[in-house]
């Protein structure tokens, strides 16, 4: 698989490689753009604005969470070992300014990192520093849409960025779903194909008797075994990403299910992501 290097921002178009996952450095430009958008929302709106996806978060709390995660991730990368605890917004601090400081710390740390160097992470993915460029992009992308919902309608997510987020959920988050709590996703009744209409990527989930299925992709559509799938879930990358992160449900996500929709719904209501 060939992955184009040096993704960058232009005035109107974010350029990104088509292969998944990208090279670690390719996540930095879209990460910086997502950070800037999040900072703008926090800086220009009442920090006490409720965030609809949470019963307790307001914009201030969301900025505290994401700014703390940025600092925590940066410390993981800096030391190579697990950092604890996650910093929180100090009393009386300006949430936008504090968030921006954390974003800058993370960007500087990731920008100078040796991506192949050993580093702890919480998944079964290779434990190298490059892991954190991808993880922090998608963390920021999802919480950026949480912030959007607090003030109006969410911004669109570029299809290739959303497709990479889907790949991260299915091949990085799902295999360690036991870490997220006691709502493990139930077994699927048979193989399920997740297909993106706008990018052409697809993943095959195959039950194996273990708590989570085997996952093949992001080009599983080329496999003859997909012809025997019991379930197919088809939709745009953005819709699929928000569905997997439980920011929507089957009734509102705009995806199409062929097969056992009840089983798909039960699976999605398991704790697939943190």
The 8 nearest C-alpha neighbors of each residue, nearest first, counted from 0:
[[1, 2, 18, 19, 17, 20, 3, 21],
 [2, 0, 3, 18, 17, 16, 4, 21],
 [1, 3, 18, 16, 21, 4, 0, 22],
 [4, 2, 16, 1, 5, 6, 15, 17],
 [3, 5, 6, 25, 2, 22, 16, 24],
 [4, 6, 25, 7, 24, 3, 15, 28],
 [5, 7, 25, 15, 14, 4, 28, 16],
 [8, 6, 28, 14, 5, 13, 9, 15],
 [9, 7, 13, 14, 28, 12, 10, 6],
 [8, 10, 12, 11, 13, 7, 14, 6],
 [11, 9, 12, 8, 13, 7, 14, 32],
 [12, 10, 9, 13, 8, 14, 7, 157],
 [11, 13, 9, 14, 10, 8, 7, 15],
 [14, 12, 8, 9, 7, 15, 11, 29],
 [13, 15, 6, 7, 12, 8, 16, 9],
 [16, 14, 6, 13, 17, 7, 25, 159],
 [15, 17, 3, 2, 18, 21, 6, 14],
 [16, 18, 15, 19, 159, 2, 3, 21],
 [19, 17, 2, 16, 20, 21, 1, 0],
 [20, 18, 21, 163, 17, 217, 166, 2],
 [19, 21, 18, 163, 22, 166, 167, 2],
 [22, 20, 19, 25, 23, 2, 18, 16],
 [21, 23, 25, 24, 20, 2, 4, 26],
 [24, 22, 129, 25, 132, 26, 21, 133],
 [23, 25, 26, 22, 27, 5, 132, 4],
 [26, 24, 6, 5, 23, 22, 27, 21],
 [25, 27, 24, 132, 29, 28, 23, 133],
 [26, 28, 30, 25, 29, 24, 31, 132],
 [27, 29, 31, 30, 7, 26, 32, 8],
 [30, 28, 32, 31, 27, 26, 33, 136],
 [31, 29, 136, 27, 33, 28, 32, 26],
 [30, 32, 34, 28, 29, 33, 27, 35],
 [33, 31, 29, 35, 30, 34, 36, 28],
 [32, 34, 30, 36, 35, 31, 140, 29],
 [35, 33, 31, 37, 32, 36, 38, 30],
 [36, 34, 38, 32, 37, 33, 31, 39],
 [37, 35, 39, 33, 34, 38, 32, 40],
 [36, 38, 34, 40, 39, 143, 35, 33],
 [37, 39, 35, 41, 36, 40, 95, 42],
 [40, 38, 42, 36, 37, 41, 43, 35],
 [39, 41, 37, 43, 38, 42, 44, 36],
 [40, 42, 38, 95, 39, 43, 44, 37],
 [43, 41, 95, 39, 40, 44, 38, 94],
 [42, 44, 40, 41, 39, 45, 38, 95],
 [45, 43, 41, 42, 46, 40, 48, 150],
 [44, 46, 47, 48, 43, 58, 41, 42],
 [47, 45, 59, 58, 48, 44, 57, 41],
 [46, 48, 57, 45, 58, 49, 59, 44],
 [49, 47, 57, 46, 45, 58, 50, 149],
 [50, 48, 57, 149, 51, 47, 56, 58],
 [49, 51, 149, 57, 56, 52, 53, 58],
 [52, 50, 53, 149, 49, 148, 54, 145],
 [53, 51, 50, 145, 54, 246, 56, 148],
 [54, 52, 56, 55, 51, 50, 57, 49],
 [53, 55, 56, 52, 51, 50, 49, 57],
 [54, 56, 53, 57, 49, 50, 60, 52],
 [57, 55, 60, 53, 50, 61, 54, 49],
 [56, 58, 49, 50, 60, 48, 47, 59],
 [59, 57, 46, 61, 60, 48, 47, 62],
 [58, 60, 46, 62, 57, 61, 94, 63],
 [61, 59, 63, 56, 57, 62, 58, 64],
 [60, 62, 58, 64, 63, 59, 56, 65],
 [63, 61, 59, 65, 60, 64, 66, 98],
 [64, 62, 88, 60, 66, 61, 87, 65],
 [63, 65, 61, 67, 62, 66, 60, 68],
 [64, 66, 68, 62, 67, 63, 61, 69],
 [67, 65, 98, 69, 101, 63, 68, 64],
 [68, 66, 86, 70, 64, 65, 69, 87],
 [67, 69, 71, 65, 70, 66, 72, 64],
 [68, 70, 66, 72, 67, 71, 101, 105],
 [71, 69, 73, 67, 101, 68, 72, 74],
 [70, 72, 68, 74, 85, 73, 69, 67],
 [73, 71, 75, 69, 74, 70, 68, 76],
 [74, 72, 105, 70, 76, 75, 71, 108],
 [73, 75, 77, 71, 76, 72, 78, 82],
 [76, 74, 72, 79, 73, 82, 81, 80],
 [75, 77, 73, 79, 74, 78, 128, 72],
 [76, 78, 74, 75, 79, 73, 108, 112],
 [79, 77, 80, 75, 76, 74, 118, 81],
 [78, 80, 118, 76, 75, 119, 77, 117],
 [81, 79, 119, 78, 75, 118, 82, 76],
 [82, 80, 75, 119, 83, 79, 120, 78],
 [81, 83, 75, 74, 71, 80, 84, 85],
 [84, 82, 85, 81, 71, 86, 74, 75],
 [83, 85, 86, 82, 71, 87, 67, 81],
 [84, 86, 71, 67, 83, 68, 87, 70],
 [87, 85, 67, 84, 71, 88, 70, 68],
 [88, 86, 63, 67, 89, 85, 64, 66],
 [87, 89, 63, 90, 92, 86, 94, 97],
 [90, 88, 92, 87, 91, 63, 97, 86],
 [91, 89, 92, 88, 93, 87, 94, 63],
 [90, 92, 89, 93, 88, 94, 97, 59],
 [93, 91, 89, 90, 94, 88, 97, 96],
 [92, 94, 96, 95, 97, 91, 88, 98],
 [95, 93, 97, 96, 59, 98, 92, 62],
 [96, 94, 42, 98, 41, 97, 38, 93],
 [95, 97, 99, 98, 93, 94, 100, 42],
 [98, 96, 94, 100, 99, 95, 93, 101],
 [97, 99, 66, 95, 101, 96, 100, 94],
 [100, 98, 102, 96, 101, 97, 95, 103],
 [101, 99, 97, 103, 98, 102, 104, 96],
 [102, 100, 104, 98, 66, 70, 99, 103],
 [101, 103, 99, 105, 100, 104, 69, 106],
 [102, 104, 106, 100, 105, 101, 107, 99],
 [105, 103, 101, 107, 102, 106, 108, 100],
 [104, 106, 73, 108, 102, 103, 107, 69],
 [105, 107, 103, 109, 108, 104, 110, 102],
 [106, 108, 110, 104, 105, 109, 103, 111],
 [109, 107, 105, 106, 110, 111, 73, 104],
 [110, 108, 112, 106, 111, 107, 105, 132],
 [109, 111, 107, 108, 106, 112, 27, 24],
 [110, 112, 109, 108, 107, 113, 106, 114],
 [113, 111, 109, 114, 110, 108, 128, 76],
 [112, 114, 116, 115, 128, 111, 129, 109],
 [115, 113, 129, 128, 116, 112, 127, 23],
 [114, 116, 127, 113, 128, 129, 117, 112],
 [115, 117, 127, 113, 114, 128, 118, 129],
 [118, 116, 127, 126, 79, 128, 115, 119],
 [119, 117, 79, 127, 128, 126, 80, 76],
 [120, 118, 80, 126, 81, 79, 75, 127],
 [119, 121, 122, 126, 118, 81, 130, 127],
 [120, 122, 119, 123, 175, 124, 178, 126],
 [123, 121, 124, 120, 175, 171, 172, 174],
 [122, 124, 125, 171, 121, 175, 174, 126],
 [123, 125, 122, 126, 171, 130, 120, 121],
 [126, 124, 127, 123, 130, 122, 120, 117],
 [127, 125, 118, 119, 117, 120, 124, 128],
 [126, 128, 117, 118, 116, 115, 129, 125],
 [129, 127, 114, 118, 130, 76, 116, 131],
 [128, 130, 114, 23, 131, 127, 132, 115],
 [131, 129, 128, 132, 127, 133, 134, 126],
 [130, 132, 134, 133, 129, 135, 128, 72],
 [133, 131, 135, 134, 130, 26, 129, 23],
 [132, 134, 136, 131, 135, 26, 130, 137],
 [135, 133, 131, 137, 136, 132, 138, 130],
 [134, 136, 138, 137, 132, 133, 131, 139],
 [137, 135, 30, 133, 139, 138, 134, 140],
 [136, 138, 140, 139, 135, 134, 141, 164],
 [139, 137, 135, 136, 141, 140, 134, 142],
 [138, 140, 142, 136, 137, 141, 143, 135],
 [139, 141, 137, 143, 138, 142, 136, 33],
 [142, 140, 144, 143, 138, 139, 137, 145],
 [143, 141, 145, 139, 144, 140, 146, 138],
 [142, 144, 140, 146, 145, 141, 37, 139],
 [145, 143, 147, 146, 142, 141, 153, 148],
 [146, 144, 142, 148, 143, 147, 141, 149],
 [145, 147, 143, 149, 144, 148, 142, 50],
 [148, 146, 153, 144, 149, 145, 150, 151],
 [149, 147, 151, 145, 146, 150, 152, 153],
 [148, 150, 50, 146, 147, 151, 49, 51],
 [149, 151, 148, 147, 146, 152, 48, 44],
 [152, 150, 148, 147, 149, 153, 146, 154],
 [151, 153, 148, 147, 154, 150, 149, 144],
 [154, 152, 147, 144, 148, 155, 151, 145],
 [155, 153, 156, 152, 144, 147, 143, 148],
 [154, 156, 153, 157, 237, 144, 158, 152],
 [157, 155, 237, 161, 158, 154, 160, 140],
 [156, 158, 160, 159, 161, 155, 237, 13],
 [159, 157, 161, 160, 236, 162, 156, 237],
 [160, 158, 162, 161, 157, 163, 198, 17],
 [159, 161, 163, 157, 162, 158, 164, 156],
 [160, 162, 164, 158, 237, 236, 163, 159],
 [163, 161, 159, 165, 236, 164, 160, 158],
 [162, 164, 166, 160, 161, 165, 19, 167],
 [163, 165, 161, 167, 162, 166, 137, 168],
 [166, 164, 162, 168, 240, 163, 167, 169],
 [165, 167, 163, 169, 164, 168, 170, 162],
 [166, 168, 164, 171, 165, 170, 169, 163],
 [169, 167, 172, 165, 166, 171, 170, 173],
 [170, 168, 173, 166, 167, 171, 172, 165],
 [169, 171, 167, 166, 168, 172, 173, 214],
 [170, 172, 167, 168, 173, 169, 174, 122],
 [173, 171, 168, 175, 174, 272, 169, 176],
 [172, 174, 176, 169, 271, 175, 171, 168],
 [175, 173, 172, 176, 171, 211, 170, 123],
 [176, 174, 177, 173, 172, 178, 122, 123],
 [175, 177, 173, 178, 271, 179, 174, 172],
 [178, 176, 175, 179, 180, 183, 181, 270],
 [179, 177, 176, 180, 175, 273, 181, 121],
 [178, 180, 273, 177, 176, 270, 272, 181],
 [181, 179, 182, 178, 177, 270, 183, 176],
 [180, 182, 183, 177, 179, 270, 178, 269],
 [183, 181, 269, 270, 180, 184, 179, 268],
 [182, 184, 269, 270, 181, 177, 185, 176],
 [183, 185, 269, 266, 270, 182, 186, 271],
 [186, 184, 266, 183, 187, 265, 269, 210],
 [187, 185, 188, 184, 206, 210, 211, 266],
 [186, 188, 189, 206, 262, 185, 266, 190],
 [189, 187, 186, 262, 190, 206, 229, 259],
 [190, 188, 229, 187, 206, 191, 205, 228],
 [189, 191, 205, 228, 229, 204, 206, 230],
 [192, 190, 230, 204, 228, 231, 203, 229],
 [191, 193, 203, 231, 202, 232, 194, 230],
 [194, 192, 232, 202, 201, 231, 233, 203],
 [193, 195, 201, 233, 200, 232, 192, 196],
 [196, 194, 234, 235, 199, 200, 236, 197],
 [195, 197, 235, 234, 199, 198, 194, 233],
 [196, 198, 235, 195, 199, 236, 158, 234],
 [199, 197, 200, 195, 196, 158, 159, 236],
 [198, 200, 195, 196, 197, 201, 194, 218],
 [201, 199, 217, 218, 195, 198, 194, 202],
 [202, 200, 194, 217, 218, 219, 193, 220],
 [201, 203, 216, 219, 193, 217, 215, 192],
 [202, 204, 192, 215, 214, 219, 191, 205],
 [205, 203, 214, 191, 190, 213, 212, 192],
 [204, 206, 190, 213, 212, 207, 203, 214],
 [207, 205, 212, 208, 189, 187, 190, 213],
 [206, 208, 209, 212, 205, 213, 211, 210],
 [209, 207, 206, 210, 212, 211, 186, 205],
 [208, 210, 207, 211, 212, 206, 186, 213],
 [211, 209, 208, 212, 186, 183, 185, 184],
 [210, 212, 209, 174, 213, 186, 173, 206],
 [213, 211, 206, 205, 204, 207, 214, 209],
 [212, 214, 205, 204, 206, 207, 215, 211],
 [215, 213, 204, 203, 212, 170, 205, 202],
 [216, 214, 203, 202, 219, 204, 217, 213],
 [217, 215, 202, 218, 219, 201, 203, 214],
 [216, 218, 201, 202, 200, 219, 166, 215],
 [219, 217, 216, 201, 220, 200, 221, 202],
 [220, 218, 216, 202, 221, 201, 222, 203],
 [219, 221, 218, 222, 201, 225, 202, 200],
 [220, 222, 219, 218, 223, 225, 224, 201],
 [221, 223, 224, 220, 219, 225, 226, 218],
 [224, 222, 225, 226, 221, 220, 227, 219],
 [225, 223, 222, 226, 227, 228, 219, 221],
 [224, 226, 228, 227, 223, 222, 220, 192],
 [227, 225, 224, 228, 223, 222, 229, 220],
 [228, 226, 225, 224, 229, 190, 223, 230],
 [229, 227, 190, 225, 191, 230, 226, 192],
 [228, 230, 189, 190, 191, 258, 227, 231],
 [231, 229, 191, 258, 228, 257, 192, 259],
 [230, 232, 192, 257, 191, 256, 193, 233],
 [231, 233, 256, 193, 255, 194, 192, 257],
 [234, 232, 194, 255, 254, 195, 193, 231],
 [235, 233, 254, 195, 196, 239, 255, 236],
 [234, 236, 195, 196, 238, 197, 237, 239],
 [235, 237, 162, 239, 161, 195, 238, 158],
 [236, 238, 161, 240, 239, 235, 156, 158],
 [239, 237, 235, 241, 236, 240, 252, 242],
 [240, 238, 242, 236, 237, 241, 243, 235],
 [239, 241, 237, 165, 243, 242, 238, 161],
 [242, 240, 246, 244, 238, 243, 239, 247],
 [241, 243, 247, 245, 239, 240, 244, 246],
 [242, 244, 240, 245, 241, 239, 267, 168],
 [243, 245, 241, 242, 246, 272, 240, 271],
 [246, 244, 242, 247, 243, 241, 248, 267],
 [245, 247, 241, 244, 242, 248, 52, 243],
 [248, 246, 242, 245, 252, 241, 251, 249],
 [249, 247, 250, 251, 252, 242, 245, 246],
 [248, 250, 252, 251, 264, 254, 247, 253],
 [249, 251, 248, 252, 253, 247, 254, 264],
 [250, 252, 248, 249, 253, 247, 254, 242],
 [253, 251, 249, 247, 248, 238, 254, 250],
 [252, 254, 251, 238, 234, 255, 249, 250],
 [253, 255, 234, 233, 252, 256, 232, 249],
 [256, 254, 233, 232, 234, 257, 253, 231],
 [257, 255, 232, 231, 260, 258, 233, 254],
 [256, 258, 231, 230, 232, 255, 259, 260],
 [259, 257, 230, 260, 229, 256, 231, 232],
 [258, 260, 261, 262, 230, 263, 257, 256],
 [259, 261, 263, 262, 258, 264, 256, 257],
 [262, 260, 264, 263, 259, 265, 266, 258],
 [263, 261, 265, 264, 260, 259, 266, 187],
 [264, 262, 260, 266, 261, 265, 267, 259],
 [263, 265, 261, 267, 262, 266, 260, 268],
 [266, 264, 262, 268, 263, 267, 261, 269],
 [265, 267, 184, 263, 264, 269, 268, 185],
 [268, 266, 264, 269, 265, 263, 243, 184],
 [269, 267, 265, 266, 264, 270, 184, 245],
 [268, 270, 184, 182, 183, 267, 266, 271],
 [269, 271, 182, 183, 272, 179, 184, 176],
 [270, 272, 176, 173, 269, 172, 184, 273],
 [271, 273, 270, 172, 244, 179, 176, 168],
 [272, 179, 271, 270, 178, 172, 176, 180]]
